[in-house]
Amino acid sequence: MAAIVAIAAGCRRSAPVEVAAPVTVRVQVVRPGPLRDVASAPGTVVPAAAGDWTISGPEPAVIVELPKKEGDSVAPGDLLVRFDIPSITQVVAARELDRAQAATRVDQAKAAAANQQALFARGLIARNALAADQDSVSAAEAALGQADSQLALAKAEAGRATITARFAGTVQHVWHAVGDTVAGDPTDPVLRVVDPSHVEVDVQLPVLQVGRVQPGQLAAVRTLSDPGEHAAHVTHVQPPTDPTAATGEVRVALLGNATLPLDAPVSVEILFDQRTEALTVPLGAIHREGSQQTVFIVGDDGRAHERAVRTGLVTRDAAEIVNGLAAGDRVIVDATEMTDGEPVSISGGADAVGQ
């Protein structure tokens, strides 16, 4: 009986050991490649600041000449607008009258001095009387010189009433006509002249990105109709003055002689930093606990293994790994609840990273 039990006991099978099913994961194979940190935003082609001129009256005035109309070409020195500025006109008239009266007094003083000279030559007056008349001539001539200076200043001021073109371009818009009275401030413009051969791109960037932009940074401009890109650089950065504003203005100019049509919509990339041969992983693959950063890779044993890593350049989508990974490592990109040593299976093959 005991033998039967022993035999029976020897034939008894062990209870099955439960083995955890592998977790299906997505991976990317780490390979060296370029990594660029950029700000991307839509923009609009506008005239360069030096080639965009909106003309207003220097002060309240009446337009007496306005020879150009919208669309007309403009050459340097062309008359754009002439104003009649009452305050300046009155000053010039007053200074001309002063000058005429001063010139008359000089003529009168010289005539009196000549008459006294004749009388002195005949011995009819004393020398001291002759000297007094000569002093009167000198005083009158000094007053005439001062009147000439005042008239010249008034005429120079009157030059503000005539505005000529500073650069070649095109009349973009005309707001007034001959005979109109203008307020004489930027809120009441007369006409706008632009140089279409020198353009920039106006871009609105989020405030946090504006703080990273500096004049001179490289950029790329793409149009909707052209798959290529135009090399450019940042020319101007204007952070918002309103603390509640969400965006700030950045101006980008094309390099070389390239130009684009005014008002054309474009897309812009401003380069902050780049690497030519970086090992990169998606940001979502990196786990952070305090100052420690780790990723999970799939080992040759089919299990997940946690690796401590150190990052370099970080963009919106990816991070450069400067320590902890090697080319060819298979990084798990969706290891949200992964544990070290856990068996895994790869879903859909391995996509390359950093290409």
C-alpha positions in Angstrom: 0.0 0.0 0.0 2.8 2.3 0.9 4.4 1.5 -2.5 1.3 2.4 -4.3 1.2 5.7 -2.5 4.8 6.4 -3.3 4.2 5.6 -6.9 1.2 7.8 -6.9 3.1 10.5 -5.2 5.9 10.1 -7.7 3.5 10.5 -10.6 1.8 13.7 -9.3 2.3 16.8 -11.5 3.4 20.2 -10.0 1.0 23.1 -10.1 1.6 25.3 -13.2 3.7 28.5 -12.6 2.0 31.6 -13.8 4.2 33.6 -16.2 3.3 37.3 -16.8 2.4 38.1 -20.4 4.7 40.5 -22.2 3.6 44.1 -22.4 3.3 45.4 -25.9 5.3 48.6 -26.4 6.3 51.0 -29.1 10.0 51.7 -29.5 12.3 53.9 -31.5 15.8 53.1 -32.4 18.3 55.7 -31.4 20.5 56.9 -34.2 22.6 60.1 -34.6 21.1 62.9 -36.6 20.3 66.6 -36.7 18.3 68.3 -33.9 16.9 71.8 -34.3 15.3 74.0 -31.6 13.1 76.5 -33.5 10.2 78.9 -33.0 7.6 78.4 -35.8 4.8 80.8 -36.6 2.9 82.4 -39.5 4.0 85.8 -40.8 3.2 88.5 -43.3 5.5 90.2 -45.8 5.8 93.9 -45.0 8.0 96.7 -46.2 11.3 97.1 -44.4 11.3 99.8 -41.8 13.7 101.9 -43.8 11.5 101.6 -46.8 8.1 102.4 -45.3 7.3 106.1 -44.9 3.9 107.4 -43.9 3.8 111.2 -44.3 1.7 113.5 -42.2 1.6 117.3 -42.0 4.3 118.9 -39.8 1.5 120.8 -38.1 -2.1 121.9 -39.0 -1.9 122.9 -42.7 -3.6 122.9 -46.1 -2.4 120.7 -48.9 -1.6 122.8 -51.9 0.3 120.2 -54.0 -0.2 116.4 -54.1 1.1 115.2 -57.5 1.3 111.5 -56.9 -1.6 109.0 -56.8 -1.8 105.5 -55.5 0.3 103.1 -57.5 2.6 105.8 -58.9 6.4 105.2 -58.9 8.5 107.5 -56.9 12.2 108.5 -57.4 14.4 110.1 -54.8 13.8 113.9 -54.8 10.3 113.7 -56.3 7.8 116.1 -54.8 5.3 114.2 -52.7 3.3 116.9 -51.0 3.5 120.7 -50.4 1.6 122.3 -47.5 0.5 125.8 -46.8 1.3 126.1 -43.0 -0.3 129.4 -41.8 1.9 129.8 -38.8 5.1 129.4 -40.9 3.8 131.6 -43.7 3.0 134.4 -41.2 6.5 134.2 -39.7 8.2 134.3 -43.1 6.1 137.3 -44.1 7.0 139.1 -40.8 10.7 138.3 -41.2 10.6 139.6 -44.8 9.0 142.8 -43.6 11.6 143.2 -40.9 14.4 142.7 -43.4 12.9 145.2 -45.8 12.6 147.8 -43.1 16.2 147.1 -41.9 17.5 147.5 -45.5 15.6 150.9 -45.7 17.2 152.1 -42.5 20.6 151.2 -43.8 20.0 153.2 -47.0 18.7 156.1 -45.0 21.7 156.0 -42.6 24.2 155.8 -45.5 22.5 158.8 -47.3 22.6 160.8 -44.1 26.3 159.9 -43.6 27.1 160.9 -47.1 25.4 164.2 -46.7 27.3 164.8 -43.4 30.6 163.9 -45.1 29.9 166.5 -47.8 29.2 169.1 -45.1 32.3 168.2 -43.2 34.4 168.5 -46.4 33.2 172.0 -46.8 33.9 172.7 -43.1 30.3 173.3 -42.1 30.1 170.7 -39.4 32.4 169.4 -36.7 34.2 166.0 -36.9 32.2 164.6 -33.9 28.9 165.0 -35.9 30.4 163.0 -38.8 31.4 160.2 -36.4 27.9 159.9 -35.0 26.5 159.4 -38.5 29.0 156.8 -39.3 28.1 155.0 -36.0 24.4 155.1 -37.2 25.4 153.3 -40.5 27.2 150.6 -38.5 24.2 150.1 -36.2 21.8 149.9 -39.2 24.0 147.4 -41.0 24.2 145.2 -37.9 20.4 145.3 -37.6 20.2 144.3 -41.3 22.5 141.3 -40.7 20.3 140.1 -37.8 17.2 140.5 -40.0 18.8 138.4 -42.7 19.6 135.7 -40.2 16.1 135.6 -38.9 14.7 135.5 -42.4 17.0 132.6 -43.3 15.8 130.7 -40.2 12.2 131.3 -41.1 12.7 130.1 -44.7 14.5 127.0 -43.5 11.5 126.3 -41.2 9.2 126.9 -44.2 11.1 124.0 -45.9 9.1 121.6 -43.7 6.1 122.5 -45.9 7.7 120.8 -48.9 8.2 117.0 -48.7 10.2 115.1 -51.3 10.9 111.4 -51.6 13.8 110.0 -49.6 14.0 106.7 -51.6 12.7 105.0 -54.7 9.4 103.2 -54.2 5.7 103.2 -54.9 2.8 105.2 -53.5 0.9 102.6 -51.4 -2.0 104.8 -50.2 -3.3 108.3 -50.4 -5.7 109.6 -47.8 -6.2 113.3 -48.8 -6.5 115.6 -51.8 -5.4 119.1 -52.7 -7.3 121.6 -50.7 -7.8 119.4 -47.7 -6.8 120.6 -44.2 -4.8 118.2 -42.2 -4.4 117.9 -38.4 -0.6 117.8 -38.5 -0.1 114.6 -36.5 0.4 110.8 -37.3 -3.3 110.1 -36.7 -4.1 112.1 -39.9 -1.7 110.7 -42.6 -1.5 112.1 -46.1 0.2 109.3 -48.1 2.3 106.3 -47.6 5.4 105.4 -49.8 7.0 101.9 -49.6 10.0 100.3 -51.2 8.7 96.9 -52.5 12.3 95.7 -53.2 13.2 95.7 -49.5 10.9 93.7 -47.4 10.7 92.0 -44.0 8.4 89.4 -42.4 6.4 90.4 -39.5 5.9 87.6 -37.0 3.9 87.4 -33.7 5.5 85.0 -31.3 4.4 83.9 -27.8 5.9 86.0 -25.1 8.1 83.2 -23.7 9.7 82.6 -27.2 10.1 86.4 -27.8 12.4 86.5 -24.8 14.7 84.0 -26.5 15.0 85.9 -29.8 17.9 88.2 -30.5 18.7 90.3 -33.6 21.0 88.4 -35.9 19.5 84.9 -35.2 19.1 82.8 -38.3 15.7 82.0 -39.7 13.9 80.4 -42.7 10.9 81.7 -44.6 8.6 79.6 -46.6 5.7 80.6 -48.9 2.5 78.7 -49.5 3.3 78.3 -53.2 7.1 77.5 -53.0 8.2 74.3 -51.2 11.7 75.8 -50.8 12.9 78.1 -48.1 14.4 81.6 -48.1 17.3 82.1 -45.7 16.7 85.1 -43.4 17.8 86.7 -40.1 16.1 88.5 -37.2 16.3 92.3 -37.5 14.1 93.5 -34.8 12.5 92.3 -31.6 9.7 94.1 -29.8 8.5 92.6 -26.6 4.9 93.6 -25.7 4.5 96.7 -23.6 1.2 95.4 -22.2 2.0 92.9 -19.4 -1.2 90.9 -20.2 -0.3 90.5 -23.9 0.2 87.0 -25.1 2.6 87.8 -28.0 5.4 90.1 -29.1 6.6 91.3 -32.5 9.6 90.0 -34.4 10.9 91.2 -37.8 12.8 88.9 -40.1 14.7 90.0 -43.2 15.6 87.9 -46.2 19.3 87.4 -46.9 20.9 88.4 -50.2 18.7 90.0 -52.9 15.7 87.8 -52.3 12.3 89.5 -52.1 8.7 88.5 -51.7 5.4 90.2 -52.6 4.1 92.6 -50.0 1.3 91.2 -47.8 2.1 87.6 -48.8 1.4 85.0 -46.1 4.4 83.0 -45.1 5.6 80.6 -42.4 8.7 81.4 -40.4 11.2 79.3 -38.4 13.6 81.1 -36.1 16.6 79.0 -35.1 17.5 79.0 -31.4 20.0 76.2 -31.3 20.9 73.0 -33.3 23.0 69.8 -33.3 24.2 68.1 -36.4 24.8 64.6 -34.9 22.7 64.2 -31.8 21.2 61.0 -30.2 17.7 62.0 -29.5 14.6 60.5 -27.9 11.0 61.8 -27.8 10.3 63.9 -24.7 7.5 61.5 -23.7 10.1 58.7 -23.3 11.9 60.5 -20.5 10.8 59.9 -16.9 11.8 62.4 -14.2 12.0 62.0 -10.5 13.5 65.1 -9.0 16.8 65.7 -10.7 17.1 62.2 -12.1 16.0 61.4 -15.6 15.6 57.8 -17.0 14.4 56.0 -20.1 13.5 52.4 -20.7 15.1 50.4 -23.5 14.3 46.9 -24.8 17.2 44.6 -24.1 18.2 41.5 -26.1 16.5 39.4 -23.5 13.1 40.9 -24.4 12.7 42.8 -21.2 12.6 46.5 -20.3 15.6 47.9 -18.7 15.7 51.4 -17.0 18.7 53.6 -17.9 19.7 56.9 -16.2 20.4 59.5 -18.9 21.6 63.1 -19.1 20.0 65.5 -21.6 21.5 68.3 -23.7 19.5 70.4 -26.1 15.7 70.0 -25.5 13.1 71.1 -28.0 9.3 70.9 -28.0 9.3 67.3 -29.2 12.6 65.7 -28.5 15.7 65.8 -26.3 19.4 65.2 -27.0 20.8 62.4 -24.9 24.5 63.2 -24.0 25.0 60.3 -21.6 23.3 57.0 -20.9 22.4 55.7 -24.4 24.2 54.5 -27.5 23.3 54.4 -31.1 21.1 51.4 -31.8 19.4 51.3 -28.4 15.7 50.6 -28.6 13.9 53.2 -26.5 10.4 52.6 -25.3 8.3 55.6 -26.1 5.2 54.8 -24.2 6.6 53.3 -20.9 4.2 55.1 -18.6 3.8 52.2 -16.1 6.9 50.2 -17.0 9.0 48.4 -14.4 12.6 47.4 -14.7 12.9 43.8 -16.0 9.4 43.5 -17.2 8.9 41.3 -20.3 7.9 43.3 -23.4 7.0 42.7 -27.0 7.5 45.3 -29.7 4.5 46.6 -31.6 4.8 47.5 -35.3 8.6 47.4 -35.6 11.1 50.0 -34.5 11.0 53.5 -35.9 14.3 55.4 -36.2 15.0 58.3 -33.9 17.0 61.4 -35.0 16.7 61.0 -38.7 
